[in-house]
């Protein structure tokens, strides 16, 4: 699933309705945080948050056991380089 629309907020409850989400690309938006439901996507393997306004990720990200660090990116253009 790819979302690239300068979003300022993400209601990730929609992902719960989709079932198994294994790739989530939210690159190129204006997100400053993600809702807690994001960290319950158990089958998530790749997460691209590059080119957003995120400054940190919550400890809950550690619960994504299938997430592959090599497939997860946050670009250096993000403030504070997550």
Buried (B, 14 or more C-beta within 10 A) or exposed (E): EEBEEEBEEBEBEEBEEEEEBBEBBBBBBEBEBBEEBBBBBEEBBBBBBBBBEBEEBEEEBEEBEEBEEEEBBBBEEBEEEB
